[in-house]
C-alpha cells in the first residue's frame, strides 16, 4: 500500500507540473536512456555523483545509463541567435542515493530555458519554481542565492584555486570561524577576509539581506549580482508567496558551470531539497554553445513519498 501511495503522489505531481509548464509555453522533451560514457566523464563535475552505471554496447562502445538530463538537453541544443528555447521533461535518472549509497532509479521532472535569455526569463523560471512547490504543498521555502557575489569576493582575494575551494566549502557550511585562518594561510588581506566573514552571516529577509550586501559589494560582477537580486526582490513583492522566499548564500554550486542565480526548494516533512536549479551559462560555453545562456531546475519526485500524512492537493487551475 505504501508503494501505491508513493506512486500516486508522483503521478499527481507529474500531471500538475506538466500543466503548469505548458501554460508558460514550455514544450515536452523526450530523450533516450543511454549516452556515451565519455560524455559524462568530460562533465563529471556537473553531476551530483560521479558514479555512473556503464555497459558495453554491441559495437563495444562504453555506454552509460543517464545520471542527468540537463547535459543531454544542452548537448542536442543548436545555438541560434535571438531564440529562446523552453522545454520541460519527465525522466528517470540513475545515480547513487545519498541515503542508501546504492544505485537508484530516480523519477524527476523539470524545465530548461536557454538561448538569448534575460532577466525576465530568469524571473519566469523562479516563478515556475515557486508554482511547482505550491503544486506539491503550501508549506514550502524557496532559498535563492547568486554566485556572482561569492565569485566577486574570491576574485578580489586572488589567492588561487585551493583557497577558492576551501572558502566555498566554508560558505556552504556557514562556517565563519574557519575563514580567518584560511585567509591568513593564503595571505589574503584583512579587508577581504572581513567581507567573507560577513558574507557567510548574511541570510533571511530580502530587504535586510540587500542592505547588508550593499556594504560588501564592489566591482562590476558583485554589483551586477546585487542588482539582479534587487529586481528579484521587487518582483516577489507582488507574489502571495513572497514571505516563503529567502536569500541564503550557503547555496553554492560549481563555479565551473554556474555563474548567476542558484536556488533550492524545501517542503515541510522532507529533510532534503525537493527542487534544485540555477543559471549555468558556463556549462553552455564549455559545451560549445558560446552565445547562449541557460537557467533551469529539477523536481525530485521520488522524495514525495516522505510526505506521510500530509495533504497535498496537486491542484492546477
Buried (B, 14 or more C-beta within 10 A) or exposed (E): EEEEEBBEBBEBBBEBBBBBBEEBEBEEBEBEEBBEBEBBEEBEEBBBBEEBBEEEEEEEEEBBBBBBBBBBBBBEBEBEEEEBBBBBBBBBBBBBEEEEEEBBEBBBBBBBBBBBBEEEBBBBBBBBBBBBBBBBBBBBBBBBBBBBBBBBBBEBBEBEEEBBEBBBEBBBEEBBEBBBEBBEEBEBEEEBBBBBBBBBEBBEEBEEBBEBBEEBBBEEBBBBBBEBBBBBBEBBEEBEBEEBBBBBBBBBBBBEBBBBBBBBBBBEBBEEBBBBBBBBBBBBBBBEBEEBBBBBBBBBBBBBBBBEEBEBEBEBE
